[in-house]
Amino acid sequence: MTAATLTMPAALRQRLAAPSSGAHLAACSIAPRTIDVDQAMAQMLEDLSRPGFWDACEQKVAQARRLFAQLIGADVDQIGIMPNASIAAHQAVTGRRWRRRRDILTSTAEFPGITHVLLAQPGMRVRWCGTVGGAVRTSDYLSQITPRTALVSVPAVTYRDATRLDVARIAAAARDAGAEVLIDAYQAAGVMPVNVNTLGCDYLVTGASKYLFGLPGLAFIYARHPGGPPPTLTGWLGRTDPHAMRATILDSPMTARRYETGTPAAAAVYAAVAGLSLVGDLDLQRVRHHTQRLIATTAQRLAAQGEVVRLAASVDAQGAHLAIVEPRAEAMAAWLGHRGVITAPRHDVLRLATHAYTIDSDIDVACEAIAAYRYRARVLSGARR
């Protein structure tokens, strides 16, 4: 498959393995099942039944590393394979020599899997920007970067409200102040252009299981300069030559492989290669324009139906999903799911995510189902009275 043949959304939609009658609007949480991942799982099982499975798996790891490096404009040696984004963030920040700087700046909108890692750093003070409710703007970061800031941790797109921050501007301000920058790109990679050289970050972490069409169990870390103190969380794959099997020597390569630990989940590796290959055939700028249009249309329709929708201040500052305010988001998501509309609840919001495969009829189905859910709730409420 090539970029010329994978026109969106028609050709990509043909790669979805789920029934076409539903609407998968949950890529901000979990990717839809694809034929490509099904084939990758079949290939893994076939490889498992043959001699040399681990050699085949290592080749897939190398392929995943190369495909992700290409996706974000990095060198292969700047990419490490991680089990999840929390461990990737841990490897980026733990053991750093911050000298006199002791402040880590993050926001209330950052995902807890990242902020908990930051809070666990001994001797460091975590400073917060954004509102108590979890809203944040680029200016909130810019106003709180100081000469005492050692690290700025910023999401490319916030996980709840899908606010797209001006990460390049934040990174430039951090560099001017002598601070390093960690980007969580989980809600951006695969659904919009992400280039580490344009962003100017020191570290970037993300995983394969959302907009990259993979499975849970595999994440990536990008490090601009992978040197420095070796990580204390390590394992046999973090060695200069893992297959030398030297139990008494703890050496670390001067590449991002130094952040790796033990054997990765084989199924997630195979799936990541399949998913990254799909994403690699997309024009992500076109995908970005496509999702912006869909989000604007969806927001207008839902607002007209009386829904309270969280949106960024502008279309350009909006990610690929939107959030409906709903105190019983889990219950609402379950009801919609039984009717083929797959959404992504998070605490007090219900998220609807778009991607290159999303079409207008998906939005029609979702809006109609949400209206039916509200009508049912009103009827039940009236009956109880």
C-alpha positions, 0 to 999 in steps of 0.5 A: 500500500502506498500514499497514492492508494490510501486515499482518505477516508474511503481507502482507510475505512476499508482497512477497518475490521469492525462492522460499518454500521457503527461509528468508532469515535474513541481513537483518543482512548483506543484505536479501532480494530484494523485488517492490518493488525489482524494480519499482524496477529496472524503473522505473529502466531505463524512466526511463533510456530516456527524456529527463530521467533525471537529473531523475527520479533527483534526485526519487528522492533527495529522496524517499529523504531524506524517507522516511528523515527520517520513519523516524527522526523527523528534519527533511529538512534534517538528512539527507544521502545517502551512498554507505556508512556509512564515508563517513557516519562520516567526514563526521561526525567529520573536521574537527571542532574538538574544542578541548582534548578529544582522546579518542574513546570507542568499543568493540571491538564496533563495526563496523570500517568505523566504528572505522577512520575513528575511528583515522584522525583526526589528533591524537585518541586512541581509547579502547576499552571492552568485552572483547577478544573484542568483547562490550560492555555499556551500563555499559562506556561509562558508566564510561569517559566523562570530561571529556576525551571529545570523541566517543562512537561507539556501535552501536545494536545490535552487528553480531556478537552483536546486543547492543542497547545503551541508547543514549539513556542513553549519549548523556545521559551523553556530553552531561553530559560535554560530548561529542558522540555518533555512533550506528551504526544499521545493525543497528537501523533498519528492524527496531525503532523508532529516533528521533533525538530519543528517542536524543539523538544528534548524528549517526546513520549507517546504510545501506539494504541490510539491514533497510531492504530496499534495495541496497548503495550508499546510506547516510544521515547524520543531523546534529542541527546540520549547521553547523560546519566544512565537510567537506574530502571534498566534491563538487558536490552538497555546494554551496548550489546544485549546479546553479549549476555554479560551479567556483571557489566552495566554499560549503556549505549549512547543512543535511546536504546539505553532507556529500554529495559526487558523484552517488549510485548510481542503482540504490541510490537507486531501491531505497532508496525502494522499501525505505523505503516498505515499512518505512514501512508497518510498525509497528516496535514490533510488528516488535520484539516479533515478532523478540524472540519468534522470537529467543528461540525460535530460541536455545532450539532451537539450545541444545537441539541443542547449539549455542553461541549468543551472546545478550545478558543479556536479551531486551530487550537483544537485537537482531534476530539471534543468533550461533552460535559456529562457527570455520568459519562461511563453510563452514557458511553455504555448505552451508546456502545450497545448501539454501535457508537464507541466513545471514550469517557473520562471522569466527567466528560464523554469524548468523541474522537475523529481520524482520517477514517471518520466520515459525516455519517459517523457524526450523524449516527453519534448525534442521533444516538446522543439525542436518543439517550437524552430523550430516554433520560427525560422520559425515565425522569418523568416516569419516576416523578 
